[in-house]
């Protein structure tokens, strides 16, 4: 399971949050090299903007940690590309897409998400994929699903993790050398928001326009009657068509 990039992998049956635990390890300098934290279940998983992340037994919840390393913000989009590549090759009969900036969709519903953060001690990249989750809460049924629900087959979680780590490692050298520009074409091909009219919510402001792709650095290009806008981040994105 260990790789050259990730020589240490720790598995837990249950934890509050793999991201929170990885941060503690970073702050305590518990590992000199990169490491991975995985859990079968999270009791306090969070997504962007501290939103609760439903993390029951059956999902793949893990955090990649990089002591004393920092990446451009587009590393979140890069990780999305990696996960999309793995899921698309593993489940060729399913239609996966990437929703800017950090969601993985299957048949238009969320099946995975990515949460990246950094501090003076390093960077963490958390990912959650709903693999063998049997039931989706009523409040989420319209927007979320799982690989088990879509395929009626269970996923071997450690096998999937192994492929993700290997694919991440294989592609990271290109990201480090060329930046996200190397992956823009792939991202655009599978971007769920491509050419869609959307509403961008950011704080108390809203911006309506048509998605015109992403920049080489991973920002979202949005066009409306006032011209082209470059969106660096958003609290929420609603699709109008």
Secondary structure, DSSP 8 states (H G I E B T S, - for coil): ---SS--EEEEES-BS-HHHHHHHHHHTT--SS-EEEEES-BSS-B-GGG-B----TTSEEEEEEEET----TTHHHHHHHHHHHHHHHH-TTS-EEEETTTEEEETTEEEEEEEEEEETTEEEEEEEE--S-----GGGTTTB--HHHHHS----HHHHHHHHHHHHHHHHHHHHHH-GGGGHHHHHHTBTTTT-EEEEEETTEEEEEEEEEE-TTS-EEEEETTEEEEE---SEEEE--
